[in-house]
Structure formats: C-alpha cells, structure tokens
Amino acid sequence: MTDPRQSPTETILASLPRRRRAEARFRIYGIAAIGVALAFLVLLIGAIGSKGIGAFSQAEIALDVTLDESVLDPSGTRDPETLSTANYRAVVRAALGEIFPEAVSKRRDRRKLMALVSAGAGFELRELVLEDPGAIGQTMRVWVPADDEVDMLLKGAIARESGRFNDKQLAWLDRLEEEGRIRSAFNWRFFSSGDSREPELAGILGAISGSFFALLTCLVLSFPLGVMTAIYLEEFAPRNRWTDLIEININNLAAVPSIVFGLLGLAIFLGFMGLTRSAPLVGGMVLALMTLPTVIIATRASLRAVPPSIREAAIGLGASRMQAMLHHTLPLAMPGIMTGTIIGMAQALGESAPLIMIGMVAFIVDVPQGLLDPASALPVQIYIWADSPERAFAEKTAAAIIVLLAFLVVMNLTAVILRRRFERRW
C-alpha cells in the first residue's frame, strides 16, 4: 500500500522497478512466442523439404538400343502415324536382353527384368524417333527412367530386404551399377510433364498451367470489379442503410469458407449456365468470387489512407470529383491496391476446396492450352497425389508443396516490395 505521506513523485519512483520488471517479462514472453512460432515453421519446412527434395532427382538406366527398322517402320515410309504406334517396348526389351541374355529364356524373368525400367521408357524412345526419324536403323545409348520402386531403392527409401525385389533383380541392379549404367539425374520431367499413373513420369506442368489460366481469369474479373466497387462505395455512394448493408455483407463474404464459393460455382456456372466442367475458366470465375471481397476491402483501405486535403485541393482548383479521384486519389492509392490484389491472388493460388467442387480434381494427362481445356490446379494436384498409394507419390506430393510454397513466397514478397517501393507516408 502506498504511504500517504509520500509525494506523487516518490510514489512513481518507488513503482519504477516493478514496472520495469513487468516490461522485461512482457518482452521475454514476446520473444519466446516468436521463437516458438519460428521453431514450428522451421520444423514444418524441414519436414516437407526432407521428404520432397528427392523428387527433384530421378534414377535412370542406360540402354544400348537398336532402333530396328523392321520393328518400328517395316514399310520404310517414315510416316509419323506409323512411328507413333510402333512397338517401342519390344526395342527396350531387346536392349535389356543384350545386357542380361540369361534372363530372356524364361517368361517370368523377362517380366521381372522389364519391371526395372519405367513403363514410359518406350515413350521416351518414341519421342526420340519422332524428333529424328533418321535415327532408325542406328544403335545408340539412351538413358531411360527407372521404375519408381527402383528409384526409391536407390535413394534408400526402400530397404533391399523389404521383399519388393527378388534376388535376381537385386543382382541385375548391382551389375548395372558396376557397369555405370545407373545414374541419378535432375528430374526435368517433374517440371515438363503432366500427370501420370506412373510416379516417375508424373509432373506438375499441367497443374501449373491450369493454375495460371485460373488465376488469369480471376485477376481479369476480380481486379476491375473490386476496384470500381471500392471507388463507388468510398468516394461516391451516399451513407445510408443500404450502403451499410452492402459493406457488412462484403466484410462477411471475406470470412466465408472457400468451399461455399465452390458450391456456388457448381450451382450457377455448371448447373445453370452449363459451362465446361473442370475448365480453368470456371475455376477462375469461382476464385474471382472468393477474391473479390479481399480486393474491395484492400482498395477501400488504400483510398481511405489518401489524405482528404489532396481531394480538396484538386476540387478547389476546379476539378470534378471524378477527375480528383482518377487523377490524384487513385494513383496515390494504387500501391496499396496492388498489394492487396497480389495477396488475394496468393490466397486464391493456394485454394483447393472450391476447385474440387467444380470438377478440377479429375485425372488430366494433357497440358491445357486454353481456358476451356480440362485442367487441374497445383493445390488439387497435391491433393490427388497425397491420396495415391504409391510410395513415390508421397515424395512427389512434398515436392509439389515446395513449388507451391515458392510461388506463394514470391507473390507475397512482390507485394511487400511494391508496398515499400511506392508507398507514401503522409
């Protein structure tokens, strides 16, 4: 209890040590909270990175293939259609038989031997022949992707004693390693291919293209509509119960779960309007509905941050309210508007629930070339791979998450740079 005989100054001086100790404890609590958050972030990124880093490399096997004309082009016409439908798997089988002649006598051994290379090895040879038909008749060394189980074995994710391979297969792999016919190369297919049932052939190019077209549609729709809506509400709309109701609903829409927008897109864009299912156009329209409240709120906050004196000075010099807004207020608010838009687009990039609702969860092999082509999206591709039973797809899932996080970091970093570069302090 304070001594009544003490002066106010003495009372304040007596309480200073206690207040300083309380301030020091508060700082310690804050630093500890930040440390815990950073520790969990590092743990999360480390877990994803350690699991997904292996997907950026792929085991390959060197085969000395003979592109026999009697197998690939018996007529000798070099017709692309004939070359596309040729039996390239027989060429791969013959090349393996040259390395392991003892394995071609029994059908079971031939099947086990072929299981060491990817089912897409024949497609690699087909692309080589279609690109250069003059290679037919030649013998050349070609590196083809190994099977995903072999890849996991060489990376140490599968033990030799796991039972996935029999003794003959392990001996064949050892011999390939001794002869220098196995290598680990950067997995360009992961960035240049679409989805596949074979993990070693699956890539994210189709998903990235689908996300790009969907985000492009989202930006074209949400940015102008959001900015114009915010300008009207902030600069021209009268203050009454109707505008108050609109503002409340906009703020509420920003907090609505994303799957609700997916249900809305399913009912309106697909059910009522009959648009193409699983198309980036529909996905972008759904994402635009979800992003629109964020753009409106960010734009209004940026317009409100511009000092009223700038508007008043422009109007005092004879400008109309529209001219003052277009020539003065809007340019000064544009850095904040762009920042809010980029953050909204980054949020849309990471959404999967609304896209799943409109059918973008389908298995799409081809890379989409337009807004109406069937496509997936990067978050949905992660969801599809995470549900796959193959062990190699778990690695691919983590790698795709790394790519998605990289895109999100770049977009958020761009927003921060724009804000710091063009922001004005009043």
Buried (B, 14 or more C-beta within 10 A) or exposed (E): EEEEEEEEEEEEEEEEEEEEEEEEEEEEEEEEEEEEEEEEEEEEEEEBBEBBEBBBBBBBBBBEBBBBBEBBBEEEEBEEEBBEEBEBBEBBBBBBBEBBEEBBEEEEBBEBBBBBBBBBBBBBBBEBBEEEBEBBEEEEEBBBBBBBBBBBBBBEBBEEEEEBBEEBBBEBBEEBEEEEBBBBEEBEBBEEBBBBEBBBBBBBBBBBBBBBBBBBBBBEBBBEBBBEBBBEBBBEBEEEEEEEEBBEEBEEBBEEEBBBBBBBBBEBBBEEEEBBBBBBBBBBBBBBBBBBBBBBBBBBBBBEBBEEEBBEEBBEEEBEEEEBBEEBBBEBBBBBBBBBBBBBBBBBBBBBBBBBBBBBBEEBEEBBEEBBBBBBBBBBBBBBBBEBEBBBBBBBBBBBBBBBBEBBEEBBEBBEEBBEEBEEEE
